[in-house]
Every structure is written in structure tokens, then in C-alpha cells.
Amino acid sequence: MKKATMGMIIAEKRKELGMTQLQLADKMSVTDKAVSKWERNLAYPDVESIPKLAEILGISVDTLMQIKTEAASEEEKTKMQDIFLLIPKAVCVAMGIAVTVLSVLREIDADKAVLMLGIGVACAGISFLQRE
């Protein structure tokens, strides 16, 4: 499905209202050629005129500008939750690998190894609790 452009939105809403390009141009104090360029995505309305255009078309500035608010924030929340669920698992694995490698290289003493493994086990517990 093709993403709607600002020009497509302007043209669609203008036609829904039964307006010609000239009528919209008169309301916006621009030429009909300017409206034509907007609808063909060859130019865009002046930033200061966007609220007026949205009002004339009966839509919000967010809709005209294609700003996704609630849907985007929900999607971002889901992504952030996924990341937060992944962090304890990653720490758990990292601690296990670090202790193993450092033990093989004989670069870690027992106290530090137990501490690191304890952190890993705690993260594993957090990971299991998050699933429920």
C-alpha cells in the first residue's frame, strides 16, 4: 500500500468538500497553480499557512502533516518493553561467558567469579519473573 503524501491528502480532502483548486486557492490567498503544485507534491504550503489549510480542509495539522501520535507511541512502547525484557537475559549470558573465559585464562579469582555469577543468576531470575 502506497503511503499517502501531503499532496494526496490535500487533493482528497478538497474533493471530499466539493471544492475546486481555485476555490481552495482563494481561501488560502494563493494561486490555483500553487494548489496544483501542492497536490502533485512539487511544492508544499508555507509553514505558517498549514494550520489555516488544515482548518479549511477540516482536518488536524497532525493529519495533514502525517504525524503519527498514538499508534507510533504504542509501537515505541512495545519496542522499549522488548528491549527491557532482553537486557537481563543479555547480562546473564554475558556474566556466564565472562566468568568462563576469565577462568580459562586464569585471570579471575574465586570471589569475583562468584560475584559475577551471582549477578548473572539474579538477572536470570528477573528474566523469568518478567515472563509472568
ZILIN-V661234 format. One record per residue. SS is DSSP state (H for helix, E for strand, L for the rest). D_CENTER is the distance of its C-alpha to the mean C-alpha in whole Angstrom. Layout:
BEGIN
SS|D_CENTER + SS|D_CENTER
END
This chain:
BEGIN
L|19 + L|18 + L|15 + L|17 + L|18 + H|19 + H|22 + H|22 + H|21 + H|24 + H|26 + H|25 + H|26 + H|29 + H|30 + H|30 + L|31 + L|34 + L|34 + L|35 + H|34 + H|37 + H|36 + H|33 + H|34 + H|36 + H|34 + H|32 + L|35 + L|34 + L|36 + H|35 + H|34 + H|31 + H|30 + H|31 + H|29 + H|26 + H|26 + L|27 + L|24 + L|26 + L|26 + L|23 + L|25 + L|25 + H|23 + H|25 + H|26 + H|23 + H|23 + H|27 + H|26 + H|23 + H|26 + H|28 + H|26 + L|26 + L|22 + L|19 + H|18 + H|15 + H|16 + H|18 + L|15 + L|12 + L|10 + L|8 + L|9 + H|10 + H|9 + H|5 + H|7 + H|9 + H|7 + H|6 + H|9 + H|11 + H|10 + H|11 + H|14 + H|15 + H|15 + H|17 + H|19 + H|20 + H|21 + H|24 + H|25 + H|24 + H|27 + H|29 + H|29 + H|29 + H|32 + H|34 + H|34 + H|35 + H|38 + H|39 + H|39 + H|40 + H|43 + H|44 + L|44 + L|46 + L|44 + L|43 + L|46 + H|46 + H|44 + H|41 + H|41 + H|41 + H|39 + H|36 + H|37 + H|37 + H|33 + H|32 + H|34 + H|32 + H|29 + H|30 + H|31 + H|28 + H|26 + H|28 + H|28 + H|24 + H|25 + L|27
END
